[in-house]
Amino acid sequence: MKHIYLVRHGKTFINRYNKMQGWCDTPLTDEGKTGAEKAGEALHEIPLDIALSSNTLRASETAQIIMGKNCNKDSLELLTSPFFREHFYGYFEGMDSDLAWRMVGARHGFTSLEEMYQKASSDQIADWTKEADPYGDAENSQEFWKRWEQGFKLISQLDGADNILLVSHGFAIKTIAERYAVDGIDTSVHPQNASISTLTMSESGQVKMVKYNQLQLF
């Protein structure tokens, strides 16, 4: 049984400025680095076997901070992959988030992401984002899951890696939670920066999310 500690990256400058940040990238703020350090402290006693992250600066920077605080820090290596990236928002990348989500939700009767969260799944929101993109470049749910399923396959093939750090992104983590969370977990909220969600993966590759959006493990 694998345990995957899925961490949202620390706060970035684009987070601070309330802009859409999918595949576009900015470094961590000082607050973001502090958040990553706290996640590292929460995971300190878990003997991590490998660290994974999306191939963005904000995710790899978060992973490196967490790795530096782990009890296995001297033997840990980081593997980055585009499989673990955030959704691609296409035309909306870098746009003011409130404006972008109004544009995405307008034809469906919503004016904000919060309203959409109350009535629609993350997969539906991803599909609506692609529909609203005048270039059609934004990633829909099918494209998102095709990529992430490759990531989960990669994880399943990591022989001898039972405790895995995986640093990814907020909307991606919420989408994963909606599909894999066990009963009783509230997936309606967006995960906080540097929060930890815990997944298990069986030998057959079955994934379950057993904890979501936590700042402490115990």
N, C-alpha and C positions, 0 to 999 in steps of 0.2 A: 504493500500500500504506500503510495506516494502522498506526501503532504506538500502542498504548494501554497506558499505565503505570498498572496497577490497584493502588492502595494501600489497605491496611486502615487505618482511622482510628487515631490514637494512643490510648493507654490512657485509659479514663474512670474515673469514680468507681464506676460500676456494675460495670465490669470488676474494679476493685480489690476490691469487696465480693462478687464471684463470684455475681452475680445475672443473670437472663435480660434481655437487652437487644436487642430487635428494633426495634419502632417507638417504644418509650419511649426517653428521651434524657437524658444528663447530659453536662456539659462535660468537657474533657480535664483530667487531673491534670497536675502539673508534669512527671512522668515521661512522660506522653503528649505534652506539648508538646515535650519533648526528643527523643522518638522521631520526631515529625513533622519537627523540624529536621534530624535525621539523614537522613530520607528526602529532604528538600529538598536536602541536600548531595549525596546520591547521584545526584539528578536534575539537579543544577545545570547541567551542560554540555549537557543535552538541550534544544534550543530548542523549548519547548512552544508550541503554537499556540492551545490553549484548555484550560481546566480545567473539569471536570465533577465533581459530587459528588451524593450523595443529599441530600435536603432536611432533614437532621438537623444539629443544632448540632455534634456531634462530627466529622462528616464535613466540613462546610464549614469548620470551624475548622482541621482538619488541612490541607485544601486551601489555605487562605489562607497558612498557614505555609510550605508547600512552594512556593507561587507566589512568595512574598517572597524566596526564595533562588534563583530561576531566572534564567538569563541573559536571558530574555525578559520579566522581571517587569514592565517598564514598559508592555508592550502586552497583557498577559494579562488575560482576563476570566473570571469564574466563573459557570457556569450550574448551578443546582441543580434536581434533579428527583426526584419520588417513584419513578420507574422504577428508580433505583439503590439503593433502600432494602434493608435486611436483610429476611429473612423476618419476617413478623408472627407472634408466638408466642401471641396471643390470651390465654386465661386464665392462661397461664404468664408473661406479661410481669411483670418485676420480682421474680419468685419466686427463691429460692435455686436456683442452677443444678443442683446435685447432686440436690436433691429433685425438681425439675421433670423432669430426664432419667430419674430412676428411675420416675416416674409414666408418662412416655411409653413407656419400654422394658419396663415390667413385663409387659404382656400378651404380649410377644414373647420373654420370657425373658432380658431384659437388665436390668442394674442401674445402668449408667452410660453416658454418651455415648461414652467410650473403648471400651467393649465393643461398642456399636453401630457405631462406626467400623470395627471389625475385620470385621464381618459384613454390614453394610448400607450402601447408598448414601445420600448426603445427600438425594436425592429420596425414598427410602423413609422416612427419618427425618422429613422434613417431612410426609409423608402420615400417619405414626404420630402426630405431634404434633397434627394436626387431629383424628384419631380420638379421642385422649385428652382433648381439650378439651371439657369438659362443655357449653360454649356453641357449639362448632363454629366459633369465630371464627378460630382459627389458620389460617395460609396453608398450603395443601398445595402439592405440587410443580407441579401444573398452573397454579395461581394465580400462583405465584412466576415460572414461566417465561413466562406471558402478559405479565406486567409487564416482565420483563427483556428479552424480545424486542422490546418497544416501545422500550426503551432502546438496544438495539443498532441498531434501525432509525434512531433519532435520530442516532446516531453516524455511520452510513453516509451520512447526508444532510448532514454537515458538510463542505461543499466547501472545499478548501484547508487543511483541518486534518489534517496528517499525523502530528504528535506530540501525543498527547492525554493529559492527566492525568485519571484517574478515581478518586475516593476513595469507597470503599464499606465493606463490612462482612465480618466473618470467615466466617460460615457461608455467606453469599452467594458469596464468593470461592471457598471450597472446592467448593461446588456447581458453579460455573462451571468450575473446574479439572477436575472429574470428567467433564464433558461435552467440554471443548475441549482438554485438555492433550495435547501430542504424546507419542509413546512415550518411555519413559525417565524421565518425571517422576513422582515419588512424591507422590500426592495424598492419602495416608492421614493425613497430619498436618494439624492446623488451622493456618491462617496466623497468624503473630505480628502483634501490633499494630505498625503502621507498616512492615510488610513490603511488598515490591514484587513484583507478578506482571506479566509482560509478555505482552500479546496482540497478534496481528496481525490485520488485517481487509483482505481483498482488495477489489478494486473491485466484485466481485459480492456482497460482504457476508459472505464465508466467514470465520469466526473460528477462530483457533488460539491456544492458550496455549503459549508457547515457554519461559517461565521462571515459576517459582512460589515464592512465600514467601521472597524474597531480601531481605537487608538492604543488599547492595551490588550494583550492576549489573555491575561489571567486576572 
